[in-house]
Amino acid sequence: MTAAGEPHLLIFGLGYSALALAGLAVAQGYRVTGTTRRADLQPPPRVSLLAPEAARPLLHEVTHVLAGAPPGEAGDPMLALIGNELAEARPQWIGYFSTTGVYGDRRGGWVDETTEPAPTGPRGTRRLHAEQQWRTVAQATGSRLDLLRIAGIYGPGRSALDTIRAGDGRRVLAPGHQFGRIHRDDIAGATLAAMNSATATDPTAPRVLNLSDDLPAESAVVLEEAARLLGMEPPPAVPLEQAMAAMSPMGRSFWAENRRVSSRRTQVVLGRQWLYPTYREGLAAILQAGG
């Protein structure tokens, strides 16, 4: 603990969703430090910023750690930079922002928190490798580990509403190809709930938490709903086969996987329901807030 028993959260990689978490954590009495290399980043009030390598001296007083940076070819960048020091610090809780991509292609079938990962693309494979690295760290330190597997992220400034307004989107027609999504604020709220419940659960094994809303949906359907909310025409429709021919390798790998992700167990474990259980509520809330 830090001074006067204050919990201290270190966020390694203060990105879009982690910024929302930082604000919530400060409001709940956490001291929050985030790492970034962006000189223009504006953090929430009372959130301190550091370059990633400058976090080493703080590790002895950090109680909670969130790894939010994506892995590279060699694995998790946080562990590569300060892994040895972290192992000695023994934080109470470690969270890792992973992806539902570790489940791979299920041909439209359902997966849940008990499903064994089987990544079919390079991004999912790298994430699973990073998860395994964090499992090893947690075993060595005795820290509670939560693997937060996140579906497609959307929120203010990053949603189908922005695609429609930009006028350069396409509706890729892929009947039966449904994606899971999760609003940024639900990621933040779920992560904070995981942090707060870490000491109340069995510390002997990591928890797998799926952060995906309750209604997987086709991309084209979500764009149509965004257009309806804005009172605009939806973008042109393109069959998947035609769209794939013009995609980058990363885009083709994204569309090559088809699965539906259940988060029912996660919501029960965390004792919360999603603020935005489907894209409909999420898009409407963004629009109402002026996003």
C-alpha positions as CSV (number, residue, x, y, z in Angstrom):
1,M,0.0,0.0,0.0
2,T,1.0,3.6,-0.5
3,A,0.7,6.3,2.1
4,A,-2.3,6.0,4.4
5,G,-3.3,2.7,2.9
6,E,-4.0,4.1,-0.5
7,P,-4.1,1.5,-3.3
8,H,-1.9,2.4,-6.2
9,L,-2.8,1.3,-9.8
10,L,-0.1,1.3,-12.5
11,I,-1.5,1.1,-16.0
12,F,1.2,0.1,-18.5
13,G,0.0,1.4,-21.8
14,L,-2.6,4.2,-21.1
15,G,-4.8,3.7,-24.2
16,Y,-8.4,4.4,-25.1
17,S,-10.1,2.0,-22.6
18,A,-7.5,2.4,-19.9
19,L,-8.0,6.1,-19.8
20,A,-11.6,5.5,-18.9
21,L,-10.5,3.1,-16.2
22,A,-8.1,5.6,-14.8
23,G,-10.8,8.1,-14.2
24,L,-13.0,5.6,-12.5
25,A,-10.2,4.3,-10.3
26,V,-9.3,7.8,-9.1
27,A,-12.9,8.4,-8.2
28,Q,-12.8,5.3,-6.0
29,G,-9.7,6.4,-4.1
30,Y,-6.9,4.8,-6.1
31,R,-3.7,6.6,-6.8
32,V,-3.2,6.0,-10.6
33,T,0.0,6.2,-12.7
34,G,-0.1,5.5,-16.4
35,T,2.7,5.0,-18.9
36,T,2.7,6.4,-22.4
37,R,5.1,7.7,-25.0
38,R,2.5,10.2,-26.3
39,A,3.5,13.7,-25.5
40,D,0.0,15.0,-26.3
41,L,-1.9,12.7,-24.1
42,Q,-4.3,14.4,-21.7
43,P,-5.0,12.1,-18.7
44,P,-8.0,12.4,-16.4
45,P,-7.4,14.7,-13.3
46,R,-5.0,13.3,-10.7
47,V,-3.6,10.7,-13.0
48,S,0.2,10.8,-13.3
49,L,2.0,10.1,-16.5
50,L,5.4,8.4,-17.0
51,A,7.5,7.0,-19.8
52,P,7.3,3.2,-19.6
53,E,10.9,2.7,-18.4
54,A,10.4,5.4,-15.7
55,A,7.9,3.1,-13.9
56,R,10.6,0.9,-12.4
57,P,11.2,3.0,-9.2
58,L,7.4,2.9,-8.4
59,L,7.0,-0.9,-8.5
60,H,7.7,-1.4,-4.8
61,E,4.7,0.7,-3.9
62,V,2.3,-0.4,-6.6
63,T,-0.6,-2.6,-5.4
64,H,-2.5,-3.1,-8.7
65,V,-1.1,-3.5,-12.2
66,L,-2.9,-3.4,-15.5
67,A,-1.0,-4.4,-18.7
68,G,-2.7,-2.6,-21.5
69,A,-0.1,-2.5,-24.2
70,P,-0.4,-4.9,-27.2
71,P,2.2,-7.7,-27.5
72,G,5.0,-7.7,-30.1
73,E,6.7,-10.6,-31.7
74,A,8.7,-11.3,-28.5
75,G,5.7,-11.1,-26.2
76,D,4.4,-8.6,-23.7
77,P,6.4,-5.3,-23.8
78,M,5.9,-4.6,-20.1
79,L,7.5,-7.8,-19.1
80,A,10.3,-7.3,-21.5
81,L,11.0,-3.9,-19.9
82,I,10.4,-4.3,-16.2
83,G,9.5,-8.0,-15.7
84,N,12.3,-8.7,-13.3
85,E,11.4,-5.8,-11.0
86,L,7.7,-6.6,-11.2
87,A,8.4,-10.2,-10.0
88,E,10.1,-8.8,-6.9
89,A,7.4,-6.2,-6.3
90,R,4.6,-8.8,-5.8
91,P,1.5,-6.6,-6.5
92,Q,-1.8,-7.7,-5.1
93,W,-3.6,-7.8,-8.5
94,I,-2.5,-8.0,-12.1
95,G,-4.9,-7.5,-15.0
96,Y,-4.0,-8.2,-18.6
97,F,-6.0,-6.7,-21.5
98,S,-6.2,-9.7,-23.9
99,T,-8.6,-10.3,-26.8
100,T,-11.4,-12.7,-27.7
101,G,-9.2,-13.5,-30.7
102,V,-7.5,-16.1,-28.6
103,Y,-10.6,-18.3,-29.2
104,G,-9.9,-18.4,-33.0
105,D,-12.4,-19.3,-35.7
106,R,-15.4,-21.3,-34.4
107,R,-17.5,-21.1,-37.6
108,G,-20.1,-19.0,-35.9
109,G,-20.3,-21.1,-32.8
110,W,-20.4,-19.9,-29.2
111,V,-17.4,-19.7,-26.8
112,D,-17.4,-18.8,-23.1
113,E,-14.9,-18.4,-20.3
114,T,-14.4,-22.1,-20.1
115,T,-13.6,-22.6,-23.7
116,E,-10.0,-23.6,-24.4
117,P,-8.2,-21.0,-26.6
118,A,-7.3,-22.0,-30.2
119,P,-6.1,-18.9,-32.0
120,T,-6.1,-19.2,-35.8
121,G,-4.4,-15.9,-36.6
122,P,-1.1,-14.2,-35.7
123,R,-2.7,-11.6,-33.4
124,G,-4.6,-14.1,-31.4
125,T,-1.5,-16.3,-31.2
126,R,0.6,-13.4,-29.8
127,R,-2.0,-12.6,-27.2
128,L,-2.2,-16.1,-26.0
129,H,1.6,-16.2,-25.7
130,A,1.4,-13.0,-23.6
131,E,-1.3,-14.5,-21.4
132,Q,0.9,-17.5,-20.7
133,Q,3.8,-15.1,-19.8
134,W,1.5,-13.4,-17.3
135,R,0.4,-16.7,-15.9
136,T,4.0,-17.5,-15.1
137,V,4.6,-14.1,-13.4
138,A,1.4,-14.5,-11.3
139,Q,2.6,-18.0,-10.2
140,A,5.9,-16.6,-9.2
141,T,4.6,-13.5,-7.3
142,G,1.4,-14.9,-5.8
143,S,-0.6,-12.1,-7.4
144,R,-4.2,-12.4,-8.4
145,L,-4.3,-12.5,-12.2
146,D,-7.3,-11.6,-14.3
147,L,-7.2,-12.3,-18.1
148,L,-9.6,-9.8,-19.6
149,R,-10.5,-11.0,-23.1
150,I,-12.0,-8.1,-24.9
151,A,-14.2,-8.1,-28.0
152,G,-14.4,-5.2,-30.6
153,I,-14.0,-1.9,-28.7
154,Y,-16.2,1.0,-29.5
155,G,-17.2,4.2,-27.7
156,P,-17.1,8.0,-28.1
157,G,-15.1,8.9,-31.1
158,R,-14.7,5.3,-32.1
159,S,-18.0,3.9,-33.3
160,A,-20.2,3.2,-36.3
161,L,-21.6,6.7,-35.9
162,D,-18.1,8.1,-36.8
163,T,-17.9,5.8,-39.8
164,I,-21.3,7.0,-41.1
165,R,-20.4,10.6,-40.6
166,A,-17.1,10.2,-42.4
167,G,-18.9,8.9,-45.4
168,D,-16.3,6.4,-46.4
169,G,-17.6,3.2,-44.9
170,R,-18.9,0.1,-46.5
171,R,-21.5,-2.4,-45.4
172,V,-19.7,-5.7,-45.8
173,L,-22.5,-8.3,-46.4
174,A,-21.6,-11.5,-44.6
175,P,-24.8,-13.2,-43.5
176,G,-24.3,-15.2,-40.2
177,H,-20.9,-13.6,-39.6
178,Q,-21.5,-12.0,-36.2
179,F,-19.0,-10.1,-34.1
180,G,-19.0,-9.3,-30.4
181,R,-18.5,-5.7,-29.2
182,I,-18.0,-3.9,-25.9
183,H,-18.4,-0.3,-25.0
184,R,-15.3,1.4,-23.6
185,D,-17.2,2.3,-20.4
186,D,-18.1,-1.3,-19.8
187,I,-14.5,-2.3,-20.2
188,A,-13.5,0.3,-17.6
189,G,-16.3,-0.7,-15.2
190,A,-15.6,-4.4,-15.5
191,T,-11.9,-3.9,-14.9
192,L,-12.5,-1.8,-11.8
193,A,-14.9,-4.5,-10.5
194,A,-12.2,-7.1,-11.1
195,M,-9.7,-5.1,-9.2
196,N,-12.1,-4.6,-6.3
197,S,-13.1,-8.3,-6.1
198,A,-9.5,-9.7,-6.4
199,T,-9.1,-10.4,-2.7
200,A,-12.5,-12.0,-2.3
201,T,-11.8,-14.9,-4.7
202,D,-9.7,-18.0,-4.9
203,P,-6.1,-16.8,-5.7
204,T,-4.9,-20.2,-6.8
205,A,-5.7,-19.8,-10.5
206,P,-6.2,-16.9,-13.0
207,R,-9.7,-15.7,-13.8
208,V,-10.8,-15.6,-17.4
209,L,-13.2,-12.7,-18.0
210,N,-14.9,-12.2,-21.3
211,L,-15.8,-8.6,-22.1
212,S,-18.3,-8.9,-24.9
213,D,-21.8,-7.6,-25.0
214,D,-25.0,-9.7,-25.1
215,L,-25.8,-9.4,-28.8
216,P,-23.2,-10.4,-31.3
217,A,-24.2,-8.8,-34.6
218,E,-23.2,-8.5,-38.3
219,S,-21.1,-5.4,-39.0
220,A,-23.6,-4.3,-41.7
221,V,-26.5,-4.4,-39.2
222,V,-24.6,-2.1,-36.8
223,L,-23.8,0.4,-39.5
224,E,-27.5,0.4,-40.5
225,E,-28.5,1.2,-37.0
226,A,-25.9,4.0,-36.8
227,A,-27.3,5.5,-40.0
228,R,-30.8,5.3,-38.7
229,L,-29.9,7.1,-35.5
230,L,-28.2,9.9,-37.5
231,G,-31.0,10.1,-40.1
232,M,-28.6,9.3,-42.9
233,E,-28.3,6.8,-45.7
234,P,-26.3,3.7,-44.8
235,P,-23.1,3.2,-46.8
236,P,-23.0,1.1,-49.9
237,A,-23.2,-2.7,-49.5
238,V,-20.4,-4.9,-50.7
239,P,-20.4,-8.7,-50.6
240,L,-17.7,-10.2,-48.3
241,E,-15.9,-11.9,-51.2
242,Q,-15.5,-8.7,-53.1
243,A,-14.5,-6.7,-50.0
244,M,-11.8,-9.3,-49.0
245,A,-10.0,-8.8,-52.3
246,A,-9.3,-5.2,-51.4
247,M,-8.4,-5.8,-47.8
248,S,-5.0,-5.8,-46.1
249,P,-3.7,-9.1,-44.7
250,M,-4.8,-7.9,-41.2
251,G,-8.3,-7.1,-42.5
252,R,-8.6,-10.5,-44.2
253,S,-7.4,-12.3,-41.0
254,F,-10.1,-10.4,-39.0
255,W,-12.9,-11.5,-41.4
256,A,-11.5,-15.1,-41.6
257,E,-12.7,-15.7,-38.0
258,N,-16.3,-16.1,-37.0
259,R,-17.4,-16.7,-33.4
260,R,-19.9,-15.6,-30.9
261,V,-18.7,-14.8,-27.4
262,S,-20.7,-15.3,-24.2
263,S,-19.9,-13.1,-21.1
264,R,-22.6,-14.4,-18.9
265,R,-20.2,-16.0,-16.4
266,T,-18.1,-12.9,-16.2
267,Q,-21.1,-10.7,-15.4
268,V,-22.1,-13.1,-12.6
269,V,-18.6,-13.2,-11.2
270,L,-18.2,-9.5,-11.2
271,G,-21.8,-8.9,-9.9
272,R,-22.6,-6.4,-12.7
273,Q,-24.5,-6.2,-15.9
274,W,-23.3,-4.2,-18.9
275,L,-24.3,-0.6,-19.1
276,Y,-24.8,-1.2,-22.8
277,P,-25.9,-4.8,-23.3
278,T,-26.1,-4.3,-27.1
279,Y,-24.8,-2.0,-29.7
280,R,-28.2,-0.3,-29.9
281,E,-28.0,1.1,-26.3
282,G,-24.3,1.9,-26.8
283,L,-24.7,3.9,-30.0
284,A,-27.8,5.7,-28.7
285,A,-25.9,6.8,-25.6
286,I,-22.9,8.0,-27.6
287,L,-25.2,10.1,-29.8
288,Q,-27.1,11.5,-26.8
289,A,-23.9,12.6,-25.2
290,G,-22.9,14.4,-28.3
291,G,-20.5,11.9,-29.6
